[in-house]
């Protein structure tokens, strides 16, 4: 156990309503943990009442320090003055109109006592509406570096080891409006341990013109965020370009080296169905769209086909793909996992793209988008955003909660933002991805033993994701790689009970998903079909 740390709460102040400033100070005074100091930095407020209020608040408790700047230097300069005046082991930032939950510092102190190497902690948050109600709770994922490149999901409350902040030079001039995002990126690149506290410890006030009330209220902040992420990519060696795609949302477009050999592996039986009023052969439609929407030339298409597949379908595939087509016959009872494994064995690519035959590519450069993140050694698998033919969401990542394995946001409208956290539209870490569209490095596929052939139809993708995670790899869903998946929207699949028992016997019963703790179709505890005992679970 480490000694109780001193927390320095740094609050830059510039002309807030005096009553909300007092409320912010009151929230620090109300902390259940006593070892803190509050550093108030007046950034040359023009309202004399604000200055009087600050001096009155500083007189209330010897733990409150007041720094008065002679000139207005804006948020970065004022915050750095606060950092310079801070004496605590850890620094937390509190905006001049927001509130800390009473147990905020105590919750952080408990984590510091448990992990003496922790350098950064963040927690969940909500918003304070104009009528004073708390609303819009943001239940955050555990540490998710890809999501941090997509949005500043950590935000409030962020707590930093002071020595590391100073070593990095504090906040950076020129990143006003996104200075906190920039600091979190730089700190987490160096942090020995990062801890997420899944408790609401910060209340963010929604005022007119604030980022809490309007994500697009400060355009300069959005550009600063883009530049902060671009700098981060350069520091960590990711070859990519950052684009602003929405208020507080960014997309990193990475580069897939042209020398990467890609094998698209598709199991099929050559079925045809009615799509958008026309009868079509699924596998040929999938392959045609896949090749039309990529510029990557170094690829092959490996089709594992049931021997009763019509010869005309195989002929059409050859017309589309030419000499890059590899055909693998399959003459056994249906076993999806085995078909994929055979396709991989017949392939030559160092990047594998496993694809269902009932998909159609919707976005340009989809293959590059899906496979380029695999250039990072710790990324083990990637998946895409899949839509039903109605454009409702079919897949934006798998989530495991209360003993169930679900598609988060399934059947939600395709334009759903996912609430304040915008979970459904950002690139992020997930517990698993559907087997309908998977990108993986060849060596990683063999490292984890490929697909488990005991799982012939159900849960092979869930099991595969567990294996990747157990091997220490990150799994990403890429919201800007989009395909149609013509799976039935109305039929609810009923998994084989034997497969369910196999999966739970191997990995335990999941309780809370690490990356998608809350989502619209989250199963309820009363929906469980097997007893759940939290103390007995393994894995996630």
C-alpha positions, -999 to +999 in steps of 0.1 A: +000+000+000+013+035-009+010+065+013-022+086+008-015+108-022-021+146-023-044+156-052-040+190-067-073+201-083-064+228-109-092+252-120-086+279-145-112+307-141-123+334-165-156+352-160-179+324-150-213+331-134-202+336-097-229+312-084-216+283-105-180+291-095-190+288-059-207+255-066-175+242-082-155+251-051-182+236-028-179+203-047-142+202-038-148+212-002-174+184+000-149+157-009-149+126+014-111+124+009-092+152+028-058+152+012-063+177-016-055+213-026-075+234-049-055+258-072-078+285-086-061+305-114-079+337-123-071+343-159-076+381-157-114+380-153-131+412-164-160+409-139-150+424-105-175+401-089-156+370-101-124+384-085-142+391-052-158+356-053-124+340-058-108+358-029-137+350-007-135+313-016-097+312-011-102+325+025-126+296+033-100+269+036-061+268+038-061+241+012-074+266-014-047+285-033-054+315-055-032+325-085-041+359-101-028+365-136-022+400-147-031+393-183-055+370-200-035+340-214-064+317-222-069+281-210-034+267-216-014+294-200-038+295-170-037+258-166+001+257-167+002+283-140-020+260-119+004+231-126+033+252-115+017+261-082+005+225-075+023+205-049+003+172-052+015+139-064-015+139-088-032+167-108-069+167-116-085+194-137-119+209-128-136+234-151-148+266-133-185+257-138-185+219-132-188+197-102-169+168-087-189+140-072-183+138-034-164+105-037-143+116-067-109+119-050-115+090-026-122+067-056-090+078-072-070+074-040-082+038-037-069+030-071-036+047-064-033+027-032-038-005-052-015+003-081+016+023-071+026+025-108-005+042-121+002+074-141-033+082-154-068+076-142-101+085-158-137+079-148-173+081-160-192+114-162-226+130-168-240+164-176-258+190-156-288+203-175-299+239-172-326+229-147-299+214-124-307+177-132-279+152-138-284+135-172-267+118-202-245+095-182-215+084-203-205+049-192-170+047-207-150+017-219-119+004-202-087+017-217-093+020-255-064+037-274-081+035-307-112+052-294-090+080-280-078+086-315-114+088-326-127+111-297-116+124-264-137+098-246-116+100-214-123+137-209-136+142-173-125+133-147-089+129-157-062+125-131-025+126-140+007+119-122+021+154-117+058+144-124+048+130-158+028+161-167+058+183-159+082+160-177+060+164-208+060+202-204+024+206-193-003+217-217+008+229-251+002+263-266-016+262-299-039+234-289-065+256-271-099+239-270-083+204-273-055+209-248-069+182-226-072+157-255-036+165-264-024+160-229-042+127-225-026+114-257+009+124-247+005+111-211-009+077-221+019+072-246+042+071-217+021+059-188+031+028-170-005+020-160-038+034-170-069+029-148-105+034-157-129+039-127-164+029-139-181+054-116-196+088-124-172+111-106-177+143-127-207+165-136-202+186-167-224+217-168-243+224-201-241+262-207-248+281-238-217+282-260-200+254-240-186+222-255-209+203-232-240+220-246-229+221-283-201+199-296-196+223-325-196+255-305-158+260-308-146+252-344-110+261-334-112+233-308-121+207-334-092+216-356-069+216-325-081+181-318-073+169-353-038+183-350-033+168-316-041+133-330-020+139-361+010+147-338+003+116-318+004+094-349+038+108-357+051+102-322+039+065-321+048+057-357+014+052-373+013+061-410-020+078-413-039+111-419-065+124-394-098+138-407-126+156-388-158+137-394-182+153-369-182+174-337-155+158-315-151+128-338-121+120-359-111+093-384-075+081-389-071+069-425-041+046-424-019+033-452-018-004-462+016-011-478+012-022-514+035-052-508+011-068-484-004-099-500-041-101-492-062-133-492-100-128-492-114-161-479-151-167-486-170-199-477-201-204-499-226-228-514-234-206-543-269-196-530-291-171-547-318-149-531-340-118-537-323-085-529-339-052-535-364-068-559-339-087-580-327-123-578-289-124-573-262-149-565-248-139-532-211-149-536-206-133-570-223-101-557-200-100-527-168-106-547-177-081-574-184-054-549-152-062-529-129-059-558-146-028-572-141-008-539-104-013-534-073-001-551-051-027-535-039-050-564-019-076-545-046-100-536-063-133-542-098-146-536-101-180-520-136-195-523-144-226-502-174-240-520-198-269-513-195-294-540-232-289-550-224-253-559-237-247-595-209-247-621-223-215-635-215-197-602-179-209-603-176-198-639-189-164-631-164-161-602-136-169-626-149-142-650-148-116-621-115-126-605-095-143-632-062-159-623-064-146-588-092-170-579-084-201-558-112-227-555-113-251-526-140-278-527-158-289-495-177-322-494-186-326-457-215-317-434-218-280-428-190-266-405-183-229-410-151-230-388-136-259-408-144-242-442-126-211-431-096-230-418-093-249-451-095-216-470-068-201-449-046-232-455-051-228-492-043-191-492-009-174-497-016-139-482+002-124-452-031-105-445-063-125-443-098-111-449-125-136-440-158-127-456-193-141-456-208-146-490-240-126-480-223-092-479-219-062-503-192-036-498-206-001-494-175+021-487-145+029-509-111+016-500-128-008-476-100-034-477-073-008-470-094+006-441-099-028-426-064-042-429-041-012-425-045-011-386-030-046-386+004-029-393+004-022-355+017-053-339-007-053-309-038-051-332-048-087-337-081-085-355-104-059-372-140-059-381-164-036-401-196-017-395-223-039-411-258-028-421-290-047-430-305-040-464-328-016-446-297+003-435-304-005-398-273-016-379-264-053-379-229-051-363-207-025-348-188-049-325-198-077-302-204-072-265-206-098-237-228-091-207-250-110-182-241-143-198-250-133-233-230-125-265-247-097-284-243-074-313-243-040-297-268-015-313-283-043-335-314-031-353-307+005-343-311+031-371-280+033-393-275+070-385-277+065-347-249+083-330-250+062-298-258+090-274-233+113-259-205+088-263-213+082-300-202+046-295-218+033-327-199+057-351-163+057-338-134+034-344-127+016-311-116-015-292-143-042-288-145-077-272-150-093-305-163-089-341-187-109-362-172-136-384-190-121-414-161-096-420-127-101-403-092-089-410-063-106-394-025-112-399-017-147-411+008-154-383-018-144-357-044-167-371-021-196-368-008-185-334-042-188-318-050-220-337-075-207-362-112-213-358-124-239-333-140-266-354-161-280-325-181-248-330-195-256-364-220-227-367-226-208-335-202-187-314-171-195-335-165-157-338-170-152-301-146-179-293-121-165-318-123-131-302-117-146-268-086-164-281-072-132-296-078-113-264-062-140-243-031-138-265-029-101-256-041-086-289-065-057-294-096-061-315-109-031-334-142-023-351-138+003-378-169+024-382-157+039-415-154+005-432-190-002-441-207-032-458-243-045-462-249-078-445-280-096-459-286-116-427-322-119-417-333-088-397-364-105-383-352-140-374-336-143-339-309-169-340-313-196-314-278-209-305-271-246-299-271-252-261-241-275-265-222-246-281-232-223-253-220-248-227-187-253-246-181-215-248-189-209-211-169-239-201-138-225-219-141-189-211-165-185-182-197-164-180-193-128-191-207-102-167-198-067-179-183-059-213-151-040-210-156-019-241-194-015-244-207-016-209-240+001-218-258-002-252-295-002-264-300-039-266-280-048-234-294-081-220-310-079-186-300-101-156-335-116-157-330-127-193-303-151-184-307-188-193-280-201-170-273-191-133-247-163-132-222-163-103-199-133-106-173-150-083-171-180-106-166-162-139-133-162-158-121-140-187-146-112-193 
